[in-house]
Amino acid sequence: MATSPTPKRVKTSPPLIGTHNGHFHADEALAVYLLRLLPAYTPSSLLRTRDPSLLSECHTVVDVGGEYDPSQNRYDHHQRTFSTTFPNRNTKLSSAGLIYLHFGKAIIAQSTGLDPESDDVSILWRKLYNEFIEAIDANDNGISVYPPSETANLTKRFNDSGITLSSLVSDLNSDFSISAPPTNDAETATTDGTSSSSPQAEEDARFLAASNLMGTTFLRKLTAYHTSWLPARSTVLSAYTSRFDHDPQGRILLFHEPTPWKDHLYTFESSSSSPSSPSSSQPNSQVLYVLYPESKETGSKWRIQAVPVGKDSFESRKALPEEWRGLRDEELSEKVGVEGCVFVHASGFIGGNVSEEGVREMARRAVEM
C-alpha cells in the first residue's frame, strides 16, 4: 500500500526588526528590547538603516519611515500629523510608547506568567507606563515635566541631567575605547554589507548596549511592581481601612511587615471611595505616620516614618517633633517619655523603637505635638 510522503516543514525566518542608524535615543533602544521579549521576536535580527528600500524588507520598523500603521507593523512617531497618546494620558508617544501601547500587555503576561486578560496585567500595564515609559516619550518629544511658564525664573541648584537614563544612552553614542558587552547571535545588528569591524558595526554594538540598558531597567521595574508593589495593594488598603483603630482621626497607619506603601496610600487618599471615620462626621485627616517592622524576622525593631507631602517629595506632612531629632537610645527615650527608643533622624522624617508598642506610643505623642 502506497503511503503519502511526509510533507516538508516550511522554514520561516524570524521577523526582521528595522530602525534607523546614526544617533540613537532611549526610545528606540527600549522599543527594540521590548519586541525581543516576545517569543516571535526573540530570535529576530536588527537592521539599522535609513534606506527606504532596505526598511521595506523588514517585518517591523520602529522610529523611522514616517509611518504609523500597526496593521503593517510600522511604528514611527515623527510625522507632523502624529498625535497618538496612551489611554487617559496627554503625552505624545515615542517609538517606545507605541510598542508598549500595542504589545505591552502581551510582554507583561509573557514576563510574569499572568493571564493576559487579567486585571493584574492591566494594572501593571498602566503603572509601568505612568512611572517609566511616559517619561521616555516626553523626553524624546521635547515635552517638559513642568509648563515652561512655571519654570522660567527658576535656577537649578545643581545639574542633574547626567543621571537620567536618556543621558546614559546618549553617552553610548560616543565612540570611546570602552568595549560594548558581548551579544548573542539573535541580538546582532545587521547593516547593508558592512563588516563586523566597520564604524557602522561598532555603532550598532553600542546601540545594543543602550538597548540592554533600557530593557533590563524595564524588566527590573516590572519585576518589582509584579512581586512587591501589586501584592502590597491589598495590604495597604486593609491597613488604610483600619487606620482609625490606632487614632480617632486616622492619622496613623500600621503594617505588620515591611510594605511598599507610598504609592497606594496616595491613591487611596485621593479616591472618592476612601473609607470614612466610623466615629466622626468630620472630614478625615491625612495619614501622618506609618509604622512597620524593619524586617519579617521575629523580634525585629520597628520604624515610624513621616508621610511625605507628595510621592517624590522630601518634605514631610508632619515631621517628628523638633526636640526628638538627632537623639538616640536612652537620651531619646527620656525626651520622648517612651522606653525603647532607638533614634530619630536629624530631619525628623523617620525614627525607631525596639518594639511595636513603643513605636505606637511615639506616634500617638507625635500626632498631638
N, C-alpha and C positions, 0 to 999 in steps of 0.2 A: 504494500500500500504506500503510495507516494505521500510524502509529507511536505508541507509548505516550508520554504526556507525561513529561518528566523529573521524578522525584519531588523535591519541595522538601525541603531540609535543615531539620531541626527545630533552631531556635535554643535553646540551653540556656544558662542563666545560670551564672556561676561560683558555686561553693558559698559561701554567706554564713557568715562566722565570727561567733560571738557570744561576748561576755564581759561582765562586769559594769562598770557605770560607777562613779563615785566613786573613793575612794582606791585606787590601783593598786600592785602589787608586782612584784618581779623575775620571779616565776614565770610569771604570765600574760603579762607583756610578752615573755618568751622563747618561751612556748608559741605565741603568735600568729606570731612571726617564723619559728619552726621550720616551722609549717604552710605558710607562704608560700614556703618554699624548694622545696616540691614543685610540679611543673607544674600539678597540678589546682587548687591553691590560690593560685598566683602572682597571678592577676587578682582574687582574692576581695576583697570589701569587708568591713569590720568594723563590727559593731553592738555598741555598749556600752550595756547597759541591764540592769535587774533585773526588768523587766516579763515575767512568765512567758509572756504571750500573744505578745509580740514574740520572745522567745527560742525559742518553739516553731516559729517560721518559719525559724530558722537551720538550716543543714545540719549545722554542727559548733559545739558550745558548750564553752568551757573555763572552769574556775574559778568556775562559778556554776550554779545549777539544782538542786543537791542530788542529782545522779545521776551514777553512773559506769556507763556501758553502751557499750562500744566498737561494738556492733552498731548502735547508734543515734547514734553519733558524739557521745556525751556524756561529758565528761571533768572532772567535779568531784571534789574530794577532801575536802570539808568535812563529809561525813556521819559520824555517830558510829560507824557500822559499817565505815567505810572503813579498810583495813589493808594495801593493796597496796604491795609493795616491788619494787625492781629485783632480778633474779636474783642470789642469793648476797650480798645486802646487807640491812641491817636498818632502814634509814631509810625511813619512810613517805613515799610520793611526794606531790609537789605537782602542780599542773597542768603544769608544765614537765616533770617526770619522767614523767607519764602520756603526754604527747605523744611524748616521747623514747622511752619504752618501746615504743609501738606504731608509731611512724614513724621512729625514729632510724636504723635500718639503711637504709631507703629514702632518707633525707635524706643520709646519708654517701655512699651509692652515687651519688646524683644529683650531689652536690657534688664528688666526686673522680673519677668515671668508673670506679670499681672495680665488679667483678661483685658484685651484691647478695648472692650466695650464697657469696662467697669468705671464707676465714678472715681475711683482712686487714680486711674490713668488720666482722666480729665482734670482732676485737681492738680496732679503733678505737672501736666502739660501747661496749665495756666501759671502755676507757680514758677516754673523754670523760665517761662517767657518773661514774666514780670520782674524776676530777680536777676536774670542773666542775659537772655537773648535780646531783650528790648534795648539795653544799653549799647549793645554791639550795633543794632540797627541805627540807633540815634547817632552814634559816633561816625558811622560810615556815611550817613546822610547829612552830617554837619548840623545836627539838632542839639542845642544846648540843654543842659539839665534845668536851668532856670531861664525865664524870659530875659533877653538882653537888657531890657529897661530896668530890671531889678538888680542887675549886677554892674551897671555902667560905672558906678562910682566906688566899687569895691576893689580893694587891693589884696592880693594873696599874701599871707604871712610867709609862705614858703612854696616852692614849686613841687607839686605832687604828680605832674604829668608823666614822670618817668616810671611810675609804679603800676600803671594800668596795663592790662593785657594787650590792648591795642598798641601801646608804645613798645612792648616787648616783641610783638610781631613785627612792628616797623623796624626794630633793631636788626632783625634777621634778614632784612633786605640788603644790609651792608655785607660786602664780600670780604670778611675777615678771614684769618687763617684758622679760626676755630672750626673743627670738623663737625658736620651735621651728624646726628645719630644714624646708625645703620638702619636700613629699611629692608623689609622683605619684598619678594617679587611682586606681590599684589599691590604694594604701596608705590612701586616705582613710577615716577612721572615719565612720560614719553614726549618726545618732540619730533619734529619733522627732519629725520635724517641726521640728527646730531649725535656725536659720540658721548660716552659717559664722562669724558674729561673736558667737555666743551663748557664755555661760560653758561650756556643755557641749561645744561645738565646740572651744573653747580647751583644755579639759581633754583632749579626745580627741587633739588635736595634741601635747600633752605626753606622752600615753601612747605615741603613735607614736615620739616621740623616745626614750622609755625602751625601746621595743621594738627600735629600731635599735641602741641602745647594747648591749643584751643580745645581740642577734643577731649583730652584727658581731664582738663578742668571741668568741662561739661559733665563728664561721667562721674567725677568726684562729687559734684553738686547734686546730680541725680541720685547717687547712692545715699548721700546724707539726707536728702529730702524723703527718699523712699524708706530708709531704715530707721530714721530718727524723727525727722520733722512730722511726717504723716502719722505715725503711731501716736505721737505726742498730742495730736489734735484733740482726741477724745479725753486724754488725761487732763489737759488744760481746761477743757470745757467742764469736766467734773469738778476740778478744783475751783473754777470760777463760779460755778453754781453754788458751791458750798462755802464760799468765802465769808458769808455772814455768820458762820459757826465760830469764826475766830475774831470777828469785830462787828459790832452792830451796824456800822456803816460800810462794811465790805471792803475795808482798806488793806487787808492782809490776805495774801494768797499762800497756801501751804501745799507743798508736794512731799511725798514720802520717798522719792528717789530723784536724782538729777534729771531734769527735763528741759528741753529747748522750748521755753515758754513765751518769749517776747512777741514773736510774730502773731501767734494765736491769740495772745492776750489783747493786743491792739485790735485784732479782727473782731473778737467777741465784744469788746467795749464799744466799738463803733456800730455794731449790729443793732438794728431796731428791735430785735427779739431778745436782747440781753436780759437775763433773769433779773428781776427786781427784788428789792429787800422785802422779806416776808413780814418784817416787824415795823416798817415805816413807810409812810406815803410820800416822803420827801425824795427828791432825786438822789440816785446813788452817787456816792463819792467814788473817785477813781482809786484803783489799787495803787498803794504807795510802796508796799514792801512785799517781797517774795521770799519765802522761807523754804529751804531744801537741804538735804544732807549732802556732804561733799562727795560721797560715793555710795554704792549699794551695799558696802560691807557693814556688818553688824558693829555697832559702836562708833560709827563714823561721826566726825564733828559736823556741826550744822552751820549754815550760812544765812545771813539776812542781807538781801540785796535791794537797794532802792530802784524803783522803776524809772527808766529814763523818760523824759518828756516826749520823745519820739524814738522810733526804732533805731535810727542811726545817730542819735544824739548822745553827747557825753554829759549833758545836764540832767540832773535828777528832778523828778517831781517834788520830792521832799528828801533831801539828803539826810543821813543820820546826824543827830544833834552835834553842833559845833564842839561842845565840851567833851564829847567822846572821841573825837577824831585824833588819830595818831597815837592813841593809848593802847596798851597791851596788858593781858593777863590780870594780875591782882590789882594793879593801878586802875585798869579799866573797870573791873568788877566793882571796885569800891565807888568809882564815879557813877556808874550806871545804877548800882544798888541791886545787881543780879549776879549770882555766883556762876562761875564757869566761863566768863567772857574770855575770848582769845585775842581779838584785835578789832579795831575799826580803822579803815583806810583813811589816810590824811584828807582825802577829798570827800569822805563820807558816803561813797556810793556802795560800799559793801563792808560787812563785818562778820564776826564769827563767835560761836559759843560751843562748848563741848557737848551740849545736849539739846534735844528738841524743845523741852520745856524752857530752857534758858534762852533760846533764840526767840521763842514765842513771847516771853516776858520783855525782851529787848524791843520787840516790835510793838507790843502794847504800850510801852512807855514812849517810844519814839513818835507814834502817831499823835500823841497828845501834847508833845513839846513844841 
